[in-house]
Amino acid sequence: MSGEELADLSAVELVGLFAAGEAGPVEAVQACLTRIDRLDPELNAVRTLLAESALASAADSAGRWARGEARALEGVPFALKDIISTAGVPTSGGSGLYVDWVPAETAAHAQRLQDAGAVLLAKLNTFEFAGGGAYSRHFGAVHNPWDLRRTTGGSSTGSGAAVAGRLVPLAVGTDTGGSVRVPAAYCGITGLKPTNGRVPRHGVMGLSWTLDHVGPMTRTAEDAALALGVMAGFDPRDAGSSPRPVPDYLAALSAGVSGQQVGRVRGYVEEALHPGVRAAYESAMADLAGLGVEVVDVEIPGIAEARTAGWLVCYAETLSLHREHLPTIEDRDEMIAVTYAAGPFVSAADYLQALRYRPVFQRSIEAALTGCAALVLPTTDTVAPLLRDTTAATSIAATGPGGEADWMADVTRNNMPFSYAGVPGLSVPCGFADGMPVGMQLLGRPHDDAAVLRLAAHYQAATSHHLVRPAVLDTVPA
């Protein structure tokens, strides 16, 4: 393979080629660097490029392959959302306040990826402090590879664009109210918000300590399973880290899904669907049935209340973590400033009531999962809106004829409740609407991340939505 071809391959495919001696890590990193050089001026996904150190690490990985000492991700290029600390490498948090900050320590999960042989190639743009919004006033907008006029969603903006644009096969994002799953849906990739505490958050700039999750963003469920197996596991520096043993997520994909039940969540989550999103979602339900999966209708009482409770928790915890930034609120990006401003209006009673409601909502999800391997719902109600807009077209049922809804409020509709509940949520591409990708979200029981990964892997083996390449890969000249 030559030129950029290796950049088009998944992590699992790269490992297979390296093992067979048909390609090497240095060539893979060079392919990604060539792709970044060509496309990132259009995408603006990369905040800090680490070409020199990546090539050196790739050369070390090539030696390990030659000596028979390869590790799970040996030589695979990856990138990190720029709220994830990296020793000796700037970590801005998407903010002008930290543009020159260089941490002394690498985040736990990032260190595990490197210890497994993965090659850190870049730090990726994000909204300020992962707070959401339309663009970063400090580092500009990240552009969607499917349509450069459109948003990637957020706040893992650069991660979504980098994986969809084939700059890297693996990126890491964070998800507080949808920040892995929304960019995954809008960019046509696979994004996993694991069970709360499954991946340690040590070394990640916090937004809301009971809502924050760290997860892989890839092009396939197979790659997500491989990455999760490396990233997951207890870390004593994270008080919320789970001590449960880490299963072999990749091996778990081989079990069958025929005969399983999947609960289609009705009601609230389908009330506001863009017509094209609805059509793609209905087609995905037929595809699941074609796998021998029985799709049954279920409801989850209290989703709307869980969304409200989740935002109350987010506002209060963000204020607690970011209180020192309040004096500079006028210099912050719009969405994080709104979050700061809302915090003082959440009373202690409101916050505690929101925390008390969490186990109630978790029991509602547990009841809906009775007899089901997973739940399924649209990841977002809309396709990715234009960057110039603060609104996104929704269905007539949601807003009335010609109506519009704030896109940040809309995209959290089917995501914040499940960050709040802490259950695993995986978005996979399930079709297209208005020429843009549409995502299907699979939800599982706490600590049964394997179930949603398995179902997604079988779905992807039977469909090709995740394989479609954005046109930008072929239209932007060298």
Sequence and secondary structure as in RCSB ss.txt:
>XXXX:A:sequence
MSGEELADLSAVELVGLFAAGEAGPVEAVQACLTRIDRLDPELNAVRTLLAESALASAADSAGRWARGEARALEG
VPFALKDIISTAGVPTSGGSGLYVDWVPAETAAHAQRLQDAGAVLLAKLNTFEFAGGGAYSRHFGAVHNPWDLRR
TTGGSSTGSGAAVAGRLVPLAVGTDTGGSVRVPAAYCGITGLKPTNGRVPRHGVMGLSWTLDHVGPMTRTAEDAA
LALGVMAGFDPRDAGSSPRPVPDYLAALSAGVSGQQVGRVRGYVEEALHPGVRAAYESAMADLAGLGVEVVDVEI
PGIAEARTAGWLVCYAETLSLHREHLPTIEDRDEMIAVTYAAGPFVSAADYLQALRYRPVFQRSIEAALTGCAAL
VLPTTDTVAPLLRDTTAATSIAATGPGGEADWMADVTRNNMPFSYAGVPGLSVPCGFADGMPVGMQLLGRPHDDA
AVLRLAAHYQAATSHHLVRPAVLDTVPA
>XXXX:A:secstr
  TTGGGGS HHHHHHHHHHTSS HHHHHHHHHHHHHHHHHHH  EEEE HHHHHHHHHHHHHHHHHT   TTTT
 EEEEETTB BTTB   TTSGGGTT   SS  HHHHHHHHTT EEEEEE  SGGG   S BTTTB   BTTBTTB
   SSSHHHHHHHHTTS SEEEEEESSSTTHHHHHHHT EEEE STTSS  TTB  S TTT EEEEEESSHHHHH
HHHHHH S  TTSTT   S    HHHHTTS  TT EEEEE GGGGTT  HHHHHHHHHHHHHHHHTT EEEEE  
TTHHHHHHHHHHHHHHHHHHHHGGGGGGGGGS HHHHHHHHHGGGS HHHHHHHHHHHHHHHHHHHHHTTT SEE
EEES SS   BTT SEEE  HHHH TT EEEHHHHHTTTTHHHHHHT  EEEEEEEEETTEEEEEEEE  TT HH
HHHHHHHHHHHH  GGG   THHHHS  
